[in-house]
Amino acid sequence: MSIEYEEQLAGSLVDSFPKDFGYGVENMDMMQENLENSPSADNKPRILLMGLRRSGKSSIQKVVFHKMSPNETLFLESTNKIYKDDISASSFVNFHIWDFPGQVDFFDPTFDYEMIFRGTGALIFVIDAQDDYVEALGRLHLTVSRAFRVNPEINFEVFIHKVDGLSDDHKIETQRDIHQRANDDLADASLEKLHLSFYLTSIYDHSIFEAFSKVVQKLIPQLPTLENLLNIFISNSGIEKAFLFDVVSKIYIATDSSPVDMQSYELCCDMIDVVIDVSCIYGLKDDSNGNAYDKESLAIIKLNNTTVLYLKEVTKFLALVCILREESFERKGLIDYNFHCFRKAIHEVFEVSSSTQRTGAAVQSSPPSSSGNGLARLKSAALNGTPRSMV
């Protein structure tokens, strides 16, 4: 995608990118003051990006959320400030990312590290797999152990990064070694309840997007409902696999219960790129006030192995991408009807989530439905195993 078309897309999805990216401070006192004065009234989950210098934290953030090409990240300067990024791509992908400088000691006695970890949903620690990671493991243990004591609800994620330069055998051996050493350190500190999740990542393939998808999914309280809806949809439509994508970041916020195949995920990501490219070229109106991606957006791609990729708009931020066989796609009318029911249910989940955030009330276990074909019937189908709203 060219830079011009990416800027057009960003302009059409104005809520997906912050107008002012981050803030920076040059010394510890100013850094502390900015953290303490950071707005938290919106109660968005916070994701912390931590790790040693040059481990690839800023590159990950730029590639996943700001459409920077991997080659451009080679010219990024080392981070010496705290950057706060407000990600609001959709109601389901809605959080802050804080990118921390690797050279700053946040456990200095004069620094209030407890304030940092309070309200944090996930802590991602990035380890450079192509470097000596002994020091990184020491910093990882110190960081997660202190964070766990402050907030045991944090999801701790370890990105074993820059694995594109390693052979397959070396990748497996590196992951095994880091996994073993990190968990041994936790066991020695009597922190067996602290769970670390490990991912092999690289900005030069889709592994970083899949890893971030797994992280974000843990922060979505509606995830079980979304997965149930997807399971009902594919079981009644003859579809093999379905992903609910955020079209801006290509993070999938939910999928059905069948295992995720990396090749299938990459195909779906490439399809989204094609749709956005074509939409930005031919879909924008002359006044440039329209959205390149709207309720009319859909795409069908038939591969030479009798596989069909089918994309349809769910909300202005979300797309459903399905993988199915050509013989199943012959029943396109049935699929479209079931998709209509699915889309309506997703909008009800969206509405319940929005009203809950506005009122501060607890999320209802059974969101109200104004229609017999809405979410209530879909959820009853998920509970009793007999779909009622889909043909």
DRENGU-866598 format. One record per residue: y, z, x of N, C-alpha, C in turn; residue in three letters. Coordinates in steps of 0.2 Angstrom, whole numbers, plus 5000, padded with zeros to 4 digits. Layout:
// DRENGU-866598
YZXYZXYZXAla/...
***
This chain:
// DRENGU-866598
499450005004500050005000500650005004Met/501149965003501749955007502150015006Ser/502650035010503150085009503550075003Ile/503750015002504150004996503850014990Glu/503249994989502850014983502650084982Tyr/502550114988502450194988503050224985Glu/503650204987504250234985504350224978Glu/504150164975504250154968503850194964Gln/503150204967502750244963502950314963Leu/503250344969503450414969504050414964Ala/504450364964505050374959504850374952Gly/504250334950504050334943503650404941Ser/503450434946503050504945503450554948Leu/504050564946504550604949504350674950Val/503950704945503650774946503150784951Asp/502950724954502350734959502650744966Ser/503250734967503450744974504150794974Phe/504250834978504850884978505450844980Pro/505950854977506550824980506850844986Lys/506750904988506850934994506250964997Asp/506050935003505450955006505551015011Phe/505251075009505251125013505851155015Gly/505851215019506351245022506151265029Tyr/506651275034506451295040506851355043Gly/506551395047506951445051506751445058Val/507151475062507051465069506851535073Glu/506951585069506651645072506351695067Asn/506051745070505651785065506051825060Met/506651845061507051885056507251835051Asp/507451775052507651725047506951705043Met/506451695047505851675043505551725038Met/505651795040505451845036505951845030Gln/506551835031507051835025506851785020Glu/506751725023506651665018505951675014Asn/505451705017504851715014504951765008Leu/505351825010505451875005505851844999Glu/506351805000506751774995506451714992Asn/505851694994505551634991505451644983Ser/505651594979505551604972504751604970Pro/504651654966503951654963503851664956Ser/504451654952504451664945503951614941Ala/503751554945503351514941502651524942Asp/502451574946501751604947501251544948Asn/501551494952501051444954500651474960Lys/499951454960499551474966499851444972Pro/499751484978499951474984499351454989Arg/499451394992498951374997499251385004Ile/498951425009499251425016498851385020Leu/499251345024498951305030499051345036Leu/498451365039498551405046498051375051Met/498251385057497851365063498251365069Gly/497951345075498251345081498751285081Leu/499151275086499651225087499251155088Arg/499451105085499151035086498451035083Arg/498251075079497651075076497651015070Ser/498150995068498250945063498450965056Gly/498751025055498951055048499451005045Lys/499950985048500550945045500250875044Ser/499850855048499550785047499150785040Ser/498750835039498350845033498850845027Ile/499350885027499750885022500150825020Gln/500350785026500750725025500250665022Lys/499650665024499250615022498950625015Val/498850685013498550695007499050695001Val/499650725002500150734997500750694998Phe/500850655003501450615004501350545007His/500750525006500550455006500650425013Lys/500750465018500850445025500150415028Met/500250365031499650335034499450375040Ser/498750375042498550425047498850405054Pro/498950335055499250315061499950345062Asn/500350355057501050375057501050445059Glu/500550485058500550555060500450575067Thr/500350515071500350525078501050545081Leu/501550525077502250535079502550595076Phe/502150635073502450705070502550755076Leu/503050785076503250835080502850905078Glu/502650945083502351005082502751045078Ser/502451085073502851125068503051185071Thr/503751195071503951265073504351295068Asn/504251275062504551315056504051315050Lys/504251365046503851365040504051315035Ile/503651275032503751225027503451235021Tyr/503851245016503551255009503551195005Lys/503051175002502951104998502751124991Asp/503151104986502951114979502651054976Asp/501951064975501551014973501451014965Ile/501750974962501750974954501450904952Ser/500950884954500650814952500450814945Ala/500150874942499950874935499950954933Ser/499750964927499651034925499151064928Ser/498651024931498051054934498151054941Phe/498551014944498651014952499351044952Val/499451104953500151134952500151194956Asn/500451184963500451244967500951234973Phe/501051284977501451274983500951274989His/501151234994500851235000501251255006Ile/501051305009501451335015501151315021Trp/501551275026501251255032501551305037Asp/501151345041501351395045501351365053Phe/501851385057501751365064501251395067Pro/500851365072500251395075500451445080Gly/501051435083501251485088501551545086Gln/501651555080501951625077501451675076Val/501551735079501151795077501351825071Asp/501051815066501251845059500951915058Phe/500551935063500352005063500752055068Phe/501352025070501752075074501952125069Asp/502052185072502152245068502852245064Pro/503352195066503952195063503952145057Thr/503352115056503252055051502852085045Phe/503052075039502652095033502152045031Asp/501552045035501051995033500752005026Tyr/500852065024500552085017500952045012Glu/501552035013501951995008501651925008Met/501451895013501251825014500651815010Ile/500151865010499551855007499451875000Phe/499951914998499951934990500151864986Arg/499751854981499951794977499651734980Gly/499251734986498951674989498251654985Thr/498251594983497551574980497051554985Gly/497251514990496851494995497151495002Ala/496751505007496951505014496551455018Leu/496851405020496451345024496651355031Ile/496151375035496251375042495951315046Phe/496351275049496151215052495951225060Val/495351205061495151205068495051135071Ile/495251125077495251065080494551055083Asp/494051015081493351005083493350975090Ala/493850945092493850905098494150945104Gln/494351005102494551055107494151115108Asp/494251155113493951215114494151265108Asp/493651285104493851325098493751395099Tyr/493651425105493551495105494151535103Val/494751515106495351545103495451535096Glu/495351475093495351465086494951515082Ala/494351525084493851575081494151645081Leu/494451665086494751725087495351735082Gly/495751685082496351685077496051685070Arg/495551645068495251645062495051705059Leu/494651745064494351815062494951855060His/495451865065496051905064496351895057Leu/496451825056496851805050496451825043Thr/495851805043495551815037495351885035Val/495251925041495051995040495652035037Ser/496252015040496852055037497052025030Arg/496951965029497151935023496651965017Ala/496051975019495551995014495652065012Phe/495952105017496052175015496652185011Arg/497152135011497752135007497552105000Val/497152055000497052014994496351984994Asn/495852024991495152004992494951944987Pro/495451924983495351864979495551794982Glu/495751794988495951734991495251694993Ile/495351634992494751584994494851565001Asn/494451575005494551565012494151495014Phe/494551445016494251385018494351365025Glu/493851335029493951325036493851245036Val/494351205038494251135040494151125047Phe/493551105048493351085055493551015056Ile/494151005059494550945058494450895065His/494750835064494650785069493950765071Lys/493550765066492850755068492650675068Val/493250635067493150565068492950545075Asp/493150585080492950565087492350595089Gly/491850625085491250645086490650605084Leu/490150605087489550575084489250625079Ser/488750595075488550625069488150695071Asp/487750685077487450745079487850795082Asp/488450775085488950825088489250855082His/489450825076489750855070489350905068Lys/488650895067488250945064488151005068Ile/488150995075488051045080488751085080Glu/489251055080489951095080489951135073Thr/489851105068489851145062489451205062Gln/488851195064488351245064488551305069Arg/488851285075489051335080489651375077Asp/490151335074490751375071490551415065Ile/490151395061489851435055489551495058His/489051495063488751545065489151595069Gln/489651575073490051625076490551655072Arg/490851625067491351655062490951705058Ala/490351685055490051735051489751795055Asn/489551785061489351845066489951895067Asp/490551865068491151905069491251945063Asp/491251915057491351955050490752005049Leu/490151995051489652045051489752105055Ala/489952085061490152145066490752185064Asp/491152155059491752195057491552225050Ala/490952215048490752245041491052215035Ser/491152145036491552105031491052055028Leu/490452075026489952025023490152005017Glu/490652035013490852015007491351955007Lys/491651945013492151895014491751825015Leu/491851785011491451715011491951665014His/491651625019492051565021491651505019Leu/492051455017491851385016492051345021Ser/491551295023491651255029491651185027Phe/492151145030492151065028492251035035Tyr/491950975036492050925041492550875038Leu/493150875042493650835039493950785044Thr/494350735042494650685046495150655042Ser/495750635044496250605040496150525041Ile/495650505044495550435045494950415040Tyr/494750455036494250435031494350475025Asp/493950475020494050515013493850585014His/493550605019493350675020493850725018Ser/494450715020495050765020495250765012Ile/495150715008495350715001494750754997Phe/494150734999493650774996493650844997Glu/493750865004493850935005494450975001Ala/494950935001495550964997495350974990Phe/494950924987494750924980494350984979Ser/493951004983493551064982493951124983Lys/494451124987494951184987495351194981Val/495651134979496051134973495651154966Val/495051134966494651144960494551224959Gln/494451264965494451334964495051364961Lys/495551334961496251364959496351334951Leu/495851304948495951274942495551314937Ile/495951364933495551404928495151364923Pro/495451304921495151264916494551224919Gln/494351234925493751184928493151184924Leu/492851244922492251244918492251204911Pro/492851204908492951164902492951094904Thr/493351074909493451004911492750974913Leu/492351014916491650994918491250984912Glu/491251024907490851024901491050954897Asn/491650944897491950884893491650824897Leu/491650824903491450764907490650754906Leu/490350804906489550804905489450774898Asn/489750794893489650774886489850694886Ile/490450684889490650614889490150564892Phe/489950574898489450534902488750524898Ile/488550584896487850584893487850544886Ser/488450534883488450504877488750424878Asn/488850414884489150344885488750304890Ser/488250324892487850284897488150274904Gly/488550324906488950324912488550364917Ile/488550344924488150374929488550434932Glu/489250414933489650464937490350454934Lys/490750514934491450514932491850564935Ala/492450544937492950584941493550584937Phe/493850644937494550654934495050664940Leu/495450604941495850604947496550614946Phe/496850654951497550644951497750584955Asp/498150544951498250474954498750474960Val/499150524961499550524967499250544973Val/498850594973498550624979497850604980Ser/497550574975496850554975496350604976Lys/496550664974496150724973495750724966Ile/495150734966494850734960494750814958Tyr/495050824952495150894950494450914946Ile/494050864944493450884941492950824941Ala/492350844941491850784940491250814936Thr/490750774934490250794930489750834935Asp/489150864932488750904936488250874941Ser/488250804941487850764945488150774952Ser/487750764958488050774965488550714966Pro/488950734970489550684972489250644978Val/489250584978489050534983489750514986Asp/489750524993490350504997490550434996Met/490050384996490250314995490550304988Gln/490250334983490550324976491250354976Ser/491350404979492050434979492550394982Tyr/492350364988492750314992492950254987Glu/492450224984492550174979493050184974Leu/493050244971493450264966494150274969Cys/494250304975494850304978495250244979Cys/494750194982495050124983495250094977Asp/494950104971495050074965495750104963Met/495950164964496550194962497150154966Ile/496950144972497450114976497650044974Asp/497050004972497149944969497549944963Val/497449984958497749994952498550004953Val/498650054957499350074959499750014962Ile/499449984967499749924970499949874965Asp/499449854961499549794956500149824951Val/500049884949500549914944501249914947Ser/501349924953501949934956502249864957Cys/501849814958502049744959502249714952Ile/501849724947501849684941502049734935Tyr/501949794936501949834930502649874929Gly/503049874934503749904933504249854929Leu/504649884925505049854921505649834925Lys/506049784923506649764927507149814928Asp/507249864923507749914924507449974929Asp/506849964931506550014936506550084933Ser/506650094926506550154923505850174920Asn/505450124920504850134917504350154923Gly/503750184920503250204925502750154927Asn/502550144933502050094935501350114932Ala/501250184931500650204928500850234922Tyr/500550214916500650234910500050234905Asp/500150244899499550254894499250184893Lys/499550124895499250064895498750044901Glu/498850084906498450074913497750074912Ser/497350024914496650024914496449974919Leu/495849974921495549924926494849924926Ala/494549864927493849854927493649814933Ile/493249844937493049804943492249804943Ile/492049744943491249724943491049714951Lys/490649754953490349744960489749694960Leu/489549674966489049624966488349654966Asn/488349724965487649754964487549784957Asn/487849744952487849764945488149824943Thr/488549854948488949914946489649894944Thr/489849934939490549924936490949994937Val/491549984939492050034940492550024934Leu/492650084931493050084925493550134925Tyr/494250114925494750164926495150164919Leu/495350224917495750224911496250284912Lys/496850284909497350334910497250384905Glu/497250454907497150514903497850544901Val/498150564907498850584906499250544911Thr/499950554911500350514916500250534923Lys/499850584924499650604931498950594932Phe/498450594927497750594928497450524926Leu/496950514929496550454928495750464928Ala/495450444923494650444923494350384926Leu/493950394931493650334934492950344933Val/492550294930491850294929491450244933Cys/490850264934490450224938489850214933Ile/489650144932489150134927488850064928Leu/488250054925487849984926488149934921Arg/488049874923488349824918488049824911Glu/487349834911487049844904487349894900Glu/487549954903487850004900488549984897Ser/488949944901489549924900489649874894Phe/489049844892489049804886489249844880Glu/489149904880489349944874490049974876Arg/490449934877491149954879491549984873Lys/491349964867491749994861491550064861Gly/490850084862490650154861490950194867Leu/491050164873491350204878492050214877Ile/492350164874493150174873493250224867Asp/492750224862492850274857492750344860Tyr/492150354864492050424867492650444871Asn/492950394875493450404879494050434875Phe/494150404869494750424865494650504863His/494050524861493850594860493950634866Cys/493750614872493850644878494550654880Phe/494950604879495650604881496050654876Arg/495850654870496150704865496050774867Lys/495350784869495150854871495550874878Ala/495650824882496050844888496750864887Ile/497050824882497750844880497750914877His/497250934873497250994870497251054876Glu/496751034881496751084886497451094890Val/497751034890498451034893498951074889Phe/498951064883499351094878499251174878Glu/498651194878498451264878498651294885Val/498551264890498751284897499551294897Ser/499951244895500651244895500951304891Ser/500651314885500851364880500751434883Ser/500151434886499951504890500451514895Thr/500651464899501051484905501751504902Gln/501951474896502651484894502651554891Arg/502151574888502151644884501851704889Thr/501551684894501251734898500651764895Gly/500351734890499751764887499151744891Ala/498551774889497951754892497751694889Ala/497351654893497051594891496551604885Val/496551564880496151574874495451554876Gln/494951584874494251564876494051494872Ser/494351494866494251434862494851404859Ser/495151354863495851334861495851304854Pro/496351314850496351284843496351204843Pro/496051184838496051104837496351094830Ser/496751044830497051024824496650964821Ser/496150944824495750884822495050904823Ser/494650874818493850884818493550854824Gly/493950804827493650764833493950794840Asn/494250854839494650874845494150924849Gly/494550964853494151004858493651054855Leu/493851084850493351134847492651104846Ala/492651044843492051014842491650994848Arg/492050974853491750954860491451014863Leu/491851074863491551134866490951164862Lys/490951154855490351174852489751124854Ser/489951064855489351024857489151044864Ala/489551064868489351094875488951154875Ala/489151194869488751254869488051244866Leu/487951204861487351204858486951134860Asn/487251094864486851044867486850984862Gly/487150984856487150934851487850904850Thr/488050844854488650824853488850804846Pro/489450824844489650814837490250764836Arg/490650754842491250714841491150654844Ser/490550644848490450574851489850544848Met/489850474848489350434845488750434850Val/
***
